[in-house]
Amino acid sequence: MWESVKRICHRWLNQPVLLLCASSLVFYSCSEEFTPKPKGYNRIDLPAPKYQPLTEKHPFYFEYSVYSKIRPDSSRLAEPHWLNVYYPRFNANVQLTYRTINHNQKTFNTLIEDARRLTSKHQIKAEGITEALIKTPRGKTANLFELSGEVPSQFQFYVTDSTQHFFRGALYFRTATANDSLAPVIEYIKKDVIHLLNTLEWK
């Protein structure tokens, strides 16, 4: 047995270059740490914000992005003055609903409860829901809700004067793309929504 071992060692020692390469390869393979590559996403080029006035006859007025289109809500439950601000480039939609309160406290309370319920129904998938209040330059107070995680609606809001007008909106994407890759577009549209709210007026 020892004679066989000596013969093998003798053959290896007569090939120092091969032995050195093999040992270096083994050392490199053992010492190298695996580092997963970060997930890559397609770059999204976003145009500079630019706005236009709402010209259709509604009990409200606002300015919206020139890169979007105003479409009447055609769903079965749609009411008058329900609109969609559609972004063809991003396949995104800001759904807008409008209700009249008519100085009815019960109606007002119901609309507030419905708005919060529609937001909270995403809690199962949401990593978090952040609520904020903003005061617009035209004296209105808007309630904003930002939802993080793989949720179908990433941004929602409502504005009311508590006596006559109730205006609600929600952002949706018609795509299966993960929300983390849509983050730049979500932020872009969110700024458009803030501009919409800042220019909102009742008629």
CNS distance restraints for C-alpha pairs under 8 A (distance, minus, plus):
assign (resid   1 and name CA) (resid   5 and name CA) 6.47 0.50 0.50
assign (resid   2 and name CA) (resid   6 and name CA) 6.17 0.50 0.50
assign (resid   3 and name CA) (resid   7 and name CA) 6.27 0.50 0.50
assign (resid   4 and name CA) (resid   8 and name CA) 6.32 0.50 0.50
assign (resid   5 and name CA) (resid   9 and name CA) 6.15 0.50 0.50
assign (resid   6 and name CA) (resid  10 and name CA) 5.95 0.50 0.50
assign (resid   7 and name CA) (resid  11 and name CA) 6.28 0.50 0.50
assign (resid   8 and name CA) (resid  12 and name CA) 6.35 0.50 0.50
assign (resid   9 and name CA) (resid  13 and name CA) 6.05 0.50 0.50
assign (resid  10 and name CA) (resid  14 and name CA) 6.31 0.50 0.50
assign (resid  11 and name CA) (resid  15 and name CA) 6.87 0.50 0.50
assign (resid  12 and name CA) (resid  16 and name CA) 6.98 0.50 0.50
assign (resid  12 and name CA) (resid  19 and name CA) 6.85 0.50 0.50
assign (resid  13 and name CA) (resid  19 and name CA) 7.87 0.50 0.50
assign (resid  15 and name CA) (resid  19 and name CA) 6.33 0.50 0.50
assign (resid  16 and name CA) (resid  20 and name CA) 6.01 0.50 0.50
assign (resid  17 and name CA) (resid  21 and name CA) 6.24 0.50 0.50
assign (resid  18 and name CA) (resid  22 and name CA) 6.12 0.50 0.50
assign (resid  19 and name CA) (resid  23 and name CA) 6.09 0.50 0.50
assign (resid  20 and name CA) (resid  24 and name CA) 6.08 0.50 0.50
assign (resid  21 and name CA) (resid  25 and name CA) 6.14 0.50 0.50
assign (resid  22 and name CA) (resid  26 and name CA) 6.29 0.50 0.50
assign (resid  23 and name CA) (resid  27 and name CA) 6.13 0.50 0.50
assign (resid  24 and name CA) (resid  28 and name CA) 6.06 0.50 0.50
assign (resid  25 and name CA) (resid  29 and name CA) 6.08 0.50 0.50
assign (resid  26 and name CA) (resid  30 and name CA) 6.16 0.50 0.50
assign (resid  27 and name CA) (resid  31 and name CA) 6.06 0.50 0.50
assign (resid  28 and name CA) (resid  32 and name CA) 5.89 0.50 0.50
assign (resid  41 and name CA) (resid 181 and name CA) 6.29 0.50 0.50
assign (resid  44 and name CA) (resid 184 and name CA) 7.71 0.50 0.50
assign (resid  44 and name CA) (resid 185 and name CA) 7.83 0.50 0.50
assign (resid  46 and name CA) (resid 185 and name CA) 7.64 0.50 0.50
assign (resid  46 and name CA) (resid 188 and name CA) 7.72 0.50 0.50
assign (resid  49 and name CA) (resid  65 and name CA) 6.95 0.50 0.50
assign (resid  49 and name CA) (resid 192 and name CA) 7.53 0.50 0.50
assign (resid  50 and name CA) (resid  65 and name CA) 5.75 0.50 0.50
assign (resid  50 and name CA) (resid  66 and name CA) 5.87 0.50 0.50
assign (resid  50 and name CA) (resid  67 and name CA) 7.84 0.50 0.50
assign (resid  51 and name CA) (resid  63 and name CA) 5.96 0.50 0.50
assign (resid  51 and name CA) (resid  64 and name CA) 5.18 0.50 0.50
assign (resid  51 and name CA) (resid  65 and name CA) 4.41 0.50 0.50
assign (resid  51 and name CA) (resid  66 and name CA) 5.19 0.50 0.50
assign (resid  52 and name CA) (resid  63 and name CA) 5.30 0.50 0.50
assign (resid  52 and name CA) (resid  64 and name CA) 5.55 0.50 0.50
assign (resid  52 and name CA) (resid  65 and name CA) 6.25 0.50 0.50
assign (resid  52 and name CA) (resid  66 and name CA) 5.84 0.50 0.50
assign (resid  53 and name CA) (resid  61 and name CA) 7.65 0.50 0.50
assign (resid  53 and name CA) (resid  62 and name CA) 6.14 0.50 0.50
assign (resid  53 and name CA) (resid  63 and name CA) 4.39 0.50 0.50
assign (resid  53 and name CA) (resid  64 and name CA) 6.47 0.50 0.50
assign (resid  54 and name CA) (resid  61 and name CA) 6.00 0.50 0.50
assign (resid  54 and name CA) (resid  62 and name CA) 5.72 0.50 0.50
assign (resid  54 and name CA) (resid  63 and name CA) 5.81 0.50 0.50
assign (resid  54 and name CA) (resid  64 and name CA) 7.09 0.50 0.50
assign (resid  55 and name CA) (resid  61 and name CA) 7.94 0.50 0.50
assign (resid  58 and name CA) (resid  81 and name CA) 6.09 0.50 0.50
assign (resid  58 and name CA) (resid 203 and name CA) 7.77 0.50 0.50
assign (resid  59 and name CA) (resid  81 and name CA) 7.78 0.50 0.50
assign (resid  59 and name CA) (resid 202 and name CA) 6.01 0.50 0.50
assign (resid  59 and name CA) (resid 203 and name CA) 4.84 0.50 0.50
assign (resid  60 and name CA) (resid 200 and name CA) 6.92 0.50 0.50
assign (resid  60 and name CA) (resid 201 and name CA) 5.51 0.50 0.50
assign (resid  60 and name CA) (resid 202 and name CA) 4.41 0.50 0.50
assign (resid  60 and name CA) (resid 203 and name CA) 5.25 0.50 0.50
assign (resid  61 and name CA) (resid 199 and name CA) 7.53 0.50 0.50
assign (resid  61 and name CA) (resid 200 and name CA) 5.52 0.50 0.50
assign (resid  61 and name CA) (resid 201 and name CA) 5.11 0.50 0.50
assign (resid  61 and name CA) (resid 202 and name CA) 6.44 0.50 0.50
assign (resid  61 and name CA) (resid 203 and name CA) 7.30 0.50 0.50
assign (resid  62 and name CA) (resid 196 and name CA) 5.50 0.50 0.50
assign (resid  62 and name CA) (resid 197 and name CA) 7.22 0.50 0.50
assign (resid  62 and name CA) (resid 199 and name CA) 5.03 0.50 0.50
assign (resid  62 and name CA) (resid 200 and name CA) 4.45 0.50 0.50
assign (resid  62 and name CA) (resid 201 and name CA) 6.49 0.50 0.50
assign (resid  63 and name CA) (resid 195 and name CA) 7.13 0.50 0.50
assign (resid  63 and name CA) (resid 196 and name CA) 5.28 0.50 0.50
assign (resid  63 and name CA) (resid 199 and name CA) 6.04 0.50 0.50
assign (resid  63 and name CA) (resid 200 and name CA) 7.44 0.50 0.50
assign (resid  64 and name CA) (resid  68 and name CA) 7.44 0.50 0.50
assign (resid  64 and name CA) (resid  85 and name CA) 7.96 0.50 0.50
assign (resid  64 and name CA) (resid 192 and name CA) 6.78 0.50 0.50
assign (resid  64 and name CA) (resid 193 and name CA) 7.74 0.50 0.50
assign (resid  64 and name CA) (resid 195 and name CA) 7.43 0.50 0.50
assign (resid  64 and name CA) (resid 196 and name CA) 5.73 0.50 0.50
assign (resid  65 and name CA) (resid 192 and name CA) 6.45 0.50 0.50
assign (resid  67 and name CA) (resid  87 and name CA) 6.49 0.50 0.50
assign (resid  67 and name CA) (resid  88 and name CA) 7.90 0.50 0.50
assign (resid  67 and name CA) (resid  89 and name CA) 7.95 0.50 0.50
assign (resid  68 and name CA) (resid  85 and name CA) 6.17 0.50 0.50
assign (resid  68 and name CA) (resid  86 and name CA) 5.25 0.50 0.50
assign (resid  68 and name CA) (resid  87 and name CA) 4.49 0.50 0.50
assign (resid  68 and name CA) (resid  88 and name CA) 6.77 0.50 0.50
assign (resid  69 and name CA) (resid  84 and name CA) 7.89 0.50 0.50
assign (resid  69 and name CA) (resid  85 and name CA) 5.61 0.50 0.50
assign (resid  69 and name CA) (resid  86 and name CA) 5.09 0.50 0.50
assign (resid  69 and name CA) (resid  87 and name CA) 6.56 0.50 0.50
assign (resid  69 and name CA) (resid  88 and name CA) 7.89 0.50 0.50
assign (resid  70 and name CA) (resid  83 and name CA) 6.72 0.50 0.50
assign (resid  70 and name CA) (resid  84 and name CA) 5.78 0.50 0.50
assign (resid  70 and name CA) (resid  85 and name CA) 4.87 0.50 0.50
assign (resid  70 and name CA) (resid  86 and name CA) 6.36 0.50 0.50
assign (resid  71 and name CA) (resid  83 and name CA) 5.71 0.50 0.50
assign (resid  71 and name CA) (resid  84 and name CA) 5.05 0.50 0.50
assign (resid  71 and name CA) (resid  85 and name CA) 6.48 0.50 0.50
assign (resid  71 and name CA) (resid  86 and name CA) 7.09 0.50 0.50
assign (resid  72 and name CA) (resid  81 and name CA) 7.50 0.50 0.50
assign (resid  72 and name CA) (resid  82 and name CA) 6.25 0.50 0.50
assign (resid  72 and name CA) (resid  83 and name CA) 4.57 0.50 0.50
assign (resid  72 and name CA) (resid  84 and name CA) 6.09 0.50 0.50
assign (resid  73 and name CA) (resid  78 and name CA) 5.95 0.50 0.50
assign (resid  73 and name CA) (resid  79 and name CA) 7.94 0.50 0.50
assign (resid  73 and name CA) (resid  82 and name CA) 5.43 0.50 0.50
assign (resid  73 and name CA) (resid  83 and name CA) 4.93 0.50 0.50
assign (resid  73 and name CA) (resid  84 and name CA) 5.95 0.50 0.50
assign (resid  73 and name CA) (resid  95 and name CA) 7.99 0.50 0.50
assign (resid  74 and name CA) (resid  78 and name CA) 6.33 0.50 0.50
assign (resid  78 and name CA) (resid  82 and name CA) 6.39 0.50 0.50
assign (resid  79 and name CA) (resid  97 and name CA) 7.95 0.50 0.50
assign (resid  80 and name CA) (resid  98 and name CA) 7.89 0.50 0.50
assign (resid  81 and name CA) (resid  97 and name CA) 6.98 0.50 0.50
assign (resid  81 and name CA) (resid  98 and name CA) 6.14 0.50 0.50
assign (resid  82 and name CA) (resid  95 and name CA) 7.77 0.50 0.50
assign (resid  82 and name CA) (resid  96 and name CA) 5.63 0.50 0.50
assign (resid  82 and name CA) (resid  97 and name CA) 4.54 0.50 0.50
assign (resid  82 and name CA) (resid  98 and name CA) 5.95 0.50 0.50
assign (resid  83 and name CA) (resid  95 and name CA) 6.17 0.50 0.50
assign (resid  83 and name CA) (resid  96 and name CA) 5.04 0.50 0.50
assign (resid  83 and name CA) (resid  97 and name CA) 6.54 0.50 0.50
assign (resid  84 and name CA) (resid  93 and name CA) 6.25 0.50 0.50
assign (resid  84 and name CA) (resid  94 and name CA) 5.62 0.50 0.50
assign (resid  84 and name CA) (resid  95 and name CA) 4.64 0.50 0.50
assign (resid  84 and name CA) (resid  96 and name CA) 5.88 0.50 0.50
assign (resid  85 and name CA) (resid  93 and name CA) 5.63 0.50 0.50
assign (resid  85 and name CA) (resid  94 and name CA) 4.96 0.50 0.50
assign (resid  85 and name CA) (resid  95 and name CA) 6.47 0.50 0.50
assign (resid  85 and name CA) (resid  96 and name CA) 7.60 0.50 0.50
assign (resid  86 and name CA) (resid  91 and name CA) 7.37 0.50 0.50
assign (resid  86 and name CA) (resid  92 and name CA) 5.97 0.50 0.50
assign (resid  86 and name CA) (resid  93 and name CA) 4.50 0.50 0.50
assign (resid  86 and name CA) (resid  94 and name CA) 6.44 0.50 0.50
assign (resid  87 and name CA) (resid  91 and name CA) 5.66 0.50 0.50
assign (resid  87 and name CA) (resid  92 and name CA) 5.09 0.50 0.50
assign (resid  87 and name CA) (resid  93 and name CA) 6.12 0.50 0.50
assign (resid  88 and name CA) (resid  92 and name CA) 6.88 0.50 0.50
assign (resid  90 and name CA) (resid 173 and name CA) 7.75 0.50 0.50
assign (resid  90 and name CA) (resid 185 and name CA) 7.61 0.50 0.50
assign (resid  91 and name CA) (resid 173 and name CA) 6.03 0.50 0.50
assign (resid  91 and name CA) (resid 174 and name CA) 5.62 0.50 0.50
assign (resid  91 and name CA) (resid 175 and name CA) 7.05 0.50 0.50
assign (resid  92 and name CA) (resid 171 and name CA) 7.27 0.50 0.50
assign (resid  92 and name CA) (resid 172 and name CA) 5.77 0.50 0.50
assign (resid  92 and name CA) (resid 173 and name CA) 4.30 0.50 0.50
assign (resid  92 and name CA) (resid 174 and name CA) 6.03 0.50 0.50
assign (resid  93 and name CA) (resid 171 and name CA) 5.76 0.50 0.50
assign (resid  93 and name CA) (resid 172 and name CA) 5.22 0.50 0.50
assign (resid  93 and name CA) (resid 173 and name CA) 6.18 0.50 0.50
assign (resid  93 and name CA) (resid 174 and name CA) 7.73 0.50 0.50
assign (resid  94 and name CA) (resid 169 and name CA) 6.36 0.50 0.50
assign (resid  94 and name CA) (resid 170 and name CA) 5.40 0.50 0.50
assign (resid  94 and name CA) (resid 171 and name CA) 4.37 0.50 0.50
assign (resid  94 and name CA) (resid 172 and name CA) 6.29 0.50 0.50
assign (resid  95 and name CA) (resid 169 and name CA) 5.29 0.50 0.50
assign (resid  95 and name CA) (resid 170 and name CA) 5.26 0.50 0.50
assign (resid  95 and name CA) (resid 171 and name CA) 6.41 0.50 0.50
assign (resid  95 and name CA) (resid 172 and name CA) 7.68 0.50 0.50
assign (resid  96 and name CA) (resid 167 and name CA) 7.18 0.50 0.50
assign (resid  96 and name CA) (resid 168 and name CA) 5.67 0.50 0.50
assign (resid  96 and name CA) (resid 169 and name CA) 4.42 0.50 0.50
assign (resid  96 and name CA) (resid 170 and name CA) 6.88 0.50 0.50
assign (resid  97 and name CA) (resid 167 and name CA) 5.87 0.50 0.50
assign (resid  97 and name CA) (resid 168 and name CA) 5.24 0.50 0.50
assign (resid  97 and name CA) (resid 169 and name CA) 6.35 0.50 0.50
assign (resid  98 and name CA) (resid 165 and name CA) 7.40 0.50 0.50
assign (resid  98 and name CA) (resid 166 and name CA) 5.70 0.50 0.50
assign (resid  98 and name CA) (resid 167 and name CA) 4.67 0.50 0.50
assign (resid  98 and name CA) (resid 168 and name CA) 6.48 0.50 0.50
assign (resid  99 and name CA) (resid 165 and name CA) 6.32 0.50 0.50
assign (resid  99 and name CA) (resid 166 and name CA) 5.18 0.50 0.50
assign (resid  99 and name CA) (resid 167 and name CA) 6.66 0.50 0.50
assign (resid 100 and name CA) (resid 164 and name CA) 5.52 0.50 0.50
assign (resid 100 and name CA) (resid 165 and name CA) 5.14 0.50 0.50
assign (resid 100 and name CA) (resid 166 and name CA) 6.25 0.50 0.50
assign (resid 101 and name CA) (resid 105 and name CA) 7.83 0.50 0.50
assign (resid 101 and name CA) (resid 107 and name CA) 5.95 0.50 0.50
assign (resid 101 and name CA) (resid 108 and name CA) 5.93 0.50 0.50
assign (resid 101 and name CA) (resid 162 and name CA) 7.39 0.50 0.50
assign (resid 101 and name CA) (resid 163 and name CA) 5.78 0.50 0.50
assign (resid 101 and name CA) (resid 164 and name CA) 4.55 0.50 0.50
assign (resid 101 and name CA) (resid 165 and name CA) 5.86 0.50 0.50
assign (resid 101 and name CA) (resid 166 and name CA) 6.88 0.50 0.50
assign (resid 102 and name CA) (resid 163 and name CA) 6.21 0.50 0.50
assign (resid 102 and name CA) (resid 164 and name CA) 5.00 0.50 0.50
assign (resid 102 and name CA) (resid 165 and name CA) 7.98 0.50 0.50
assign (resid 103 and name CA) (resid 162 and name CA) 7.69 0.50 0.50
assign (resid 103 and name CA) (resid 163 and name CA) 4.48 0.50 0.50
assign (resid 103 and name CA) (resid 164 and name CA) 5.89 0.50 0.50
assign (resid 104 and name CA) (resid 108 and name CA) 6.31 0.50 0.50
assign (resid 104 and name CA) (resid 163 and name CA) 7.04 0.50 0.50
assign (resid 105 and name CA) (resid 109 and name CA) 6.16 0.50 0.50
assign (resid 105 and name CA) (resid 163 and name CA) 7.73 0.50 0.50
assign (resid 106 and name CA) (resid 110 and name CA) 6.17 0.50 0.50
assign (resid 107 and name CA) (resid 111 and name CA) 6.19 0.50 0.50
assign (resid 108 and name CA) (resid 112 and name CA) 6.35 0.50 0.50
assign (resid 108 and name CA) (resid 162 and name CA) 6.37 0.50 0.50
assign (resid 108 and name CA) (resid 163 and name CA) 7.45 0.50 0.50
assign (resid 109 and name CA) (resid 113 and name CA) 6.20 0.50 0.50
assign (resid 110 and name CA) (resid 114 and name CA) 6.05 0.50 0.50
assign (resid 111 and name CA) (resid 115 and name CA) 6.12 0.50 0.50
assign (resid 111 and name CA) (resid 166 and name CA) 7.65 0.50 0.50
assign (resid 112 and name CA) (resid 116 and name CA) 6.33 0.50 0.50
assign (resid 113 and name CA) (resid 117 and name CA) 6.01 0.50 0.50
assign (resid 114 and name CA) (resid 118 and name CA) 6.06 0.50 0.50
assign (resid 115 and name CA) (resid 119 and name CA) 6.47 0.50 0.50
assign (resid 115 and name CA) (resid 158 and name CA) 7.38 0.50 0.50
assign (resid 115 and name CA) (resid 168 and name CA) 7.49 0.50 0.50
assign (resid 116 and name CA) (resid 120 and name CA) 6.06 0.50 0.50
assign (resid 117 and name CA) (resid 121 and name CA) 6.06 0.50 0.50
assign (resid 118 and name CA) (resid 122 and name CA) 7.64 0.50 0.50
assign (resid 119 and name CA) (resid 123 and name CA) 7.85 0.50 0.50
assign (resid 119 and name CA) (resid 145 and name CA) 7.61 0.50 0.50
assign (resid 119 and name CA) (resid 156 and name CA) 7.21 0.50 0.50
assign (resid 122 and name CA) (resid 126 and name CA) 5.88 0.50 0.50
assign (resid 122 and name CA) (resid 151 and name CA) 6.55 0.50 0.50
assign (resid 122 and name CA) (resid 152 and name CA) 7.93 0.50 0.50
assign (resid 122 and name CA) (resid 153 and name CA) 7.94 0.50 0.50
assign (resid 123 and name CA) (resid 127 and name CA) 7.57 0.50 0.50
assign (resid 123 and name CA) (resid 128 and name CA) 7.48 0.50 0.50
assign (resid 123 and name CA) (resid 129 and name CA) 7.61 0.50 0.50
assign (resid 125 and name CA) (resid 149 and name CA) 6.71 0.50 0.50
assign (resid 125 and name CA) (resid 150 and name CA) 6.21 0.50 0.50
assign (resid 125 and name CA) (resid 151 and name CA) 5.74 0.50 0.50
assign (resid 126 and name CA) (resid 147 and name CA) 6.18 0.50 0.50
assign (resid 126 and name CA) (resid 148 and name CA) 5.59 0.50 0.50
assign (resid 126 and name CA) (resid 149 and name CA) 4.95 0.50 0.50
assign (resid 126 and name CA) (resid 150 and name CA) 6.49 0.50 0.50
assign (resid 126 and name CA) (resid 151 and name CA) 5.79 0.50 0.50
assign (resid 127 and name CA) (resid 147 and name CA) 7.43 0.50 0.50
assign (resid 127 and name CA) (resid 148 and name CA) 5.34 0.50 0.50
assign (resid 127 and name CA) (resid 149 and name CA) 4.92 0.50 0.50
assign (resid 127 and name CA) (resid 150 and name CA) 7.97 0.50 0.50
assign (resid 128 and name CA) (resid 147 and name CA) 5.84 0.50 0.50
assign (resid 128 and name CA) (resid 148 and name CA) 5.35 0.50 0.50
assign (resid 128 and name CA) (resid 149 and name CA) 7.23 0.50 0.50
assign (resid 129 and name CA) (resid 145 and name CA) 6.50 0.50 0.50
assign (resid 129 and name CA) (resid 146 and name CA) 5.60 0.50 0.50
assign (resid 129 and name CA) (resid 147 and name CA) 4.60 0.50 0.50
assign (resid 129 and name CA) (resid 148 and name CA) 6.56 0.50 0.50
assign (resid 130 and name CA) (resid 144 and name CA) 7.99 0.50 0.50
assign (resid 130 and name CA) (resid 145 and name CA) 5.50 0.50 0.50
assign (resid 130 and name CA) (resid 146 and name CA) 5.10 0.50 0.50
assign (resid 130 and name CA) (resid 147 and name CA) 6.57 0.50 0.50
assign (resid 131 and name CA) (resid 143 and name CA) 7.02 0.50 0.50
assign (resid 131 and name CA) (resid 144 and name CA) 5.54 0.50 0.50
assign (resid 131 and name CA) (resid 145 and name CA) 4.56 0.50 0.50
assign (resid 131 and name CA) (resid 146 and name CA) 6.56 0.50 0.50
assign (resid 132 and name CA) (resid 143 and name CA) 5.91 0.50 0.50
assign (resid 132 and name CA) (resid 144 and name CA) 5.11 0.50 0.50
assign (resid 132 and name CA) (resid 145 and name CA) 6.55 0.50 0.50
assign (resid 133 and name CA) (resid 141 and name CA) 6.68 0.50 0.50
assign (resid 133 and name CA) (resid 142 and name CA) 5.67 0.50 0.50
assign (resid 133 and name CA) (resid 143 and name CA) 4.80 0.50 0.50
assign (resid 133 and name CA) (resid 144 and name CA) 6.13 0.50 0.50
assign (resid 134 and name CA) (resid 141 and name CA) 5.68 0.50 0.50
assign (resid 134 and name CA) (resid 142 and name CA) 5.35 0.50 0.50
assign (resid 134 and name CA) (resid 143 and name CA) 6.76 0.50 0.50
assign (resid 134 and name CA) (resid 144 and name CA) 7.66 0.50 0.50
assign (resid 135 and name CA) (resid 139 and name CA) 6.36 0.50 0.50
assign (resid 135 and name CA) (resid 140 and name CA) 5.72 0.50 0.50
assign (resid 135 and name CA) (resid 141 and name CA) 4.65 0.50 0.50
assign (resid 135 and name CA) (resid 142 and name CA) 6.53 0.50 0.50
assign (resid 136 and name CA) (resid 140 and name CA) 5.19 0.50 0.50
assign (resid 136 and name CA) (resid 141 and name CA) 6.25 0.50 0.50
assign (resid 136 and name CA) (resid 142 and name CA) 7.48 0.50 0.50
assign (resid 136 and name CA) (resid 197 and name CA) 6.93 0.50 0.50
assign (resid 136 and name CA) (resid 198 and name CA) 4.93 0.50 0.50
assign (resid 136 and name CA) (resid 199 and name CA) 7.91 0.50 0.50
assign (resid 137 and name CA) (resid 198 and name CA) 5.99 0.50 0.50
assign (resid 137 and name CA) (resid 199 and name CA) 7.81 0.50 0.50
assign (resid 138 and name CA) (resid 198 and name CA) 6.79 0.50 0.50
assign (resid 138 and name CA) (resid 199 and name CA) 7.14 0.50 0.50
assign (resid 138 and name CA) (resid 200 and name CA) 7.59 0.50 0.50
assign (resid 138 and name CA) (resid 201 and name CA) 7.52 0.50 0.50
assign (resid 140 and name CA) (resid 159 and name CA) 7.30 0.50 0.50
assign (resid 140 and name CA) (resid 160 and name CA) 7.75 0.50 0.50
assign (resid 140 and name CA) (resid 161 and name CA) 7.50 0.50 0.50
assign (resid 141 and name CA) (resid 159 and name CA) 6.31 0.50 0.50
assign (resid 141 and name CA) (resid 160 and name CA) 7.46 0.50 0.50
assign (resid 142 and name CA) (resid 157 and name CA) 6.80 0.50 0.50
assign (resid 142 and name CA) (resid 158 and name CA) 5.84 0.50 0.50
assign (resid 142 and name CA) (resid 159 and name CA) 4.70 0.50 0.50
assign (resid 142 and name CA) (resid 160 and name CA) 7.57 0.50 0.50
assign (resid 142 and name CA) (resid 197 and name CA) 7.49 0.50 0.50
assign (resid 143 and name CA) (resid 157 and name CA) 5.37 0.50 0.50
assign (resid 143 and name CA) (resid 158 and name CA) 5.43 0.50 0.50
assign (resid 143 and name CA) (resid 159 and name CA) 6.48 0.50 0.50
assign (resid 144 and name CA) (resid 155 and name CA) 7.48 0.50 0.50
assign (resid 144 and name CA) (resid 156 and name CA) 5.97 0.50 0.50
assign (resid 144 and name CA) (resid 157 and name CA) 4.42 0.50 0.50
assign (resid 144 and name CA) (resid 158 and name CA) 6.91 0.50 0.50
assign (resid 145 and name CA) (resid 155 and name CA) 5.76 0.50 0.50
assign (resid 145 and name CA) (resid 156 and name CA) 5.07 0.50 0.50
assign (resid 145 and name CA) (resid 157 and name CA) 5.92 0.50 0.50
assign (resid 146 and name CA) (resid 154 and name CA) 5.97 0.50 0.50
assign (resid 146 and name CA) (resid 155 and name CA) 4.75 0.50 0.50
assign (resid 146 and name CA) (resid 156 and name CA) 6.62 0.50 0.50
assign (resid 147 and name CA) (resid 151 and name CA) 7.17 0.50 0.50
assign (resid 147 and name CA) (resid 153 and name CA) 7.21 0.50 0.50
assign (resid 147 and name CA) (resid 154 and name CA) 4.82 0.50 0.50
assign (resid 147 and name CA) (resid 155 and name CA) 6.06 0.50 0.50
assign (resid 148 and name CA) (resid 154 and name CA) 6.53 0.50 0.50
assign (resid 149 and name CA) (resid 179 and name CA) 6.93 0.50 0.50
assign (resid 149 and name CA) (resid 180 and name CA) 7.92 0.50 0.50
assign (resid 150 and name CA) (resid 178 and name CA) 6.80 0.50 0.50
assign (resid 150 and name CA) (resid 179 and name CA) 5.86 0.50 0.50
assign (resid 151 and name CA) (resid 179 and name CA) 7.71 0.50 0.50
assign (resid 152 and name CA) (resid 172 and name CA) 6.07 0.50 0.50
assign (resid 152 and name CA) (resid 173 and name CA) 7.02 0.50 0.50
assign (resid 153 and name CA) (resid 170 and name CA) 6.57 0.50 0.50
assign (resid 153 and name CA) (resid 171 and name CA) 5.42 0.50 0.50
assign (resid 153 and name CA) (resid 172 and name CA) 4.88 0.50 0.50
assign (resid 153 and name CA) (resid 173 and name CA) 7.45 0.50 0.50
assign (resid 154 and name CA) (resid 170 and name CA) 7.83 0.50 0.50
assign (resid 154 and name CA) (resid 171 and name CA) 6.13 0.50 0.50
assign (resid 154 and name CA) (resid 172 and name CA) 6.99 0.50 0.50
assign (resid 154 and name CA) (resid 186 and name CA) 7.45 0.50 0.50
assign (resid 155 and name CA) (resid 170 and name CA) 5.87 0.50 0.50
assign (resid 155 and name CA) (resid 171 and name CA) 5.39 0.50 0.50
assign (resid 155 and name CA) (resid 190 and name CA) 7.29 0.50 0.50
assign (resid 156 and name CA) (resid 168 and name CA) 7.70 0.50 0.50
assign (resid 156 and name CA) (resid 169 and name CA) 5.61 0.50 0.50
assign (resid 156 and name CA) (resid 170 and name CA) 4.24 0.50 0.50
assign (resid 156 and name CA) (resid 171 and name CA) 6.33 0.50 0.50
assign (resid 157 and name CA) (resid 168 and name CA) 5.73 0.50 0.50
assign (resid 157 and name CA) (resid 169 and name CA) 5.35 0.50 0.50
assign (resid 157 and name CA) (resid 170 and name CA) 6.54 0.50 0.50
assign (resid 158 and name CA) (resid 166 and name CA) 7.28 0.50 0.50
assign (resid 158 and name CA) (resid 167 and name CA) 5.52 0.50 0.50
assign (resid 158 and name CA) (resid 168 and name CA) 4.10 0.50 0.50
assign (resid 158 and name CA) (resid 169 and name CA) 6.25 0.50 0.50
assign (resid 159 and name CA) (resid 166 and name CA) 6.01 0.50 0.50
assign (resid 159 and name CA) (resid 167 and name CA) 5.15 0.50 0.50
assign (resid 159 and name CA) (resid 168 and name CA) 6.36 0.50 0.50
assign (resid 160 and name CA) (resid 164 and name CA) 7.81 0.50 0.50
assign (resid 160 and name CA) (resid 165 and name CA) 5.47 0.50 0.50
assign (resid 160 and name CA) (resid 166 and name CA) 4.49 0.50 0.50
assign (resid 160 and name CA) (resid 167 and name CA) 6.17 0.50 0.50
assign (resid 161 and name CA) (resid 165 and name CA) 5.84 0.50 0.50
assign (resid 161 and name CA) (resid 166 and name CA) 7.07 0.50 0.50
assign (resid 162 and name CA) (resid 166 and name CA) 7.37 0.50 0.50
assign (resid 165 and name CA) (resid 202 and name CA) 7.56 0.50 0.50
assign (resid 177 and name CA) (resid 181 and name CA) 7.10 0.50 0.50
assign (resid 177 and name CA) (resid 182 and name CA) 7.17 0.50 0.50
assign (resid 178 and name CA) (resid 182 and name CA) 6.62 0.50 0.50
assign (resid 179 and name CA) (resid 183 and name CA) 6.11 0.50 0.50
assign (resid 182 and name CA) (resid 186 and name CA) 6.10 0.50 0.50
assign (resid 183 and name CA) (resid 187 and name CA) 6.20 0.50 0.50
assign (resid 184 and name CA) (resid 188 and name CA) 6.14 0.50 0.50
assign (resid 185 and name CA) (resid 189 and name CA) 6.13 0.50 0.50
assign (resid 186 and name CA) (resid 190 and name CA) 5.96 0.50 0.50
assign (resid 187 and name CA) (resid 191 and name CA) 6.34 0.50 0.50
assign (resid 188 and name CA) (resid 192 and name CA) 6.66 0.50 0.50
assign (resid 189 and name CA) (resid 193 and name CA) 6.23 0.50 0.50
assign (resid 190 and name CA) (resid 194 and name CA) 6.26 0.50 0.50
assign (resid 191 and name CA) (resid 195 and name CA) 6.29 0.50 0.50
assign (resid 192 and name CA) (resid 196 and name CA) 6.20 0.50 0.50
assign (resid 193 and name CA) (resid 197 and name CA) 6.20 0.50 0.50
assign (resid 194 and name CA) (resid 198 and name CA) 6.08 0.50 0.50
assign (resid 195 and name CA) (resid 199 and name CA) 6.24 0.50 0.50
assign (resid 196 and name CA) (resid 200 and name CA) 6.05 0.50 0.50
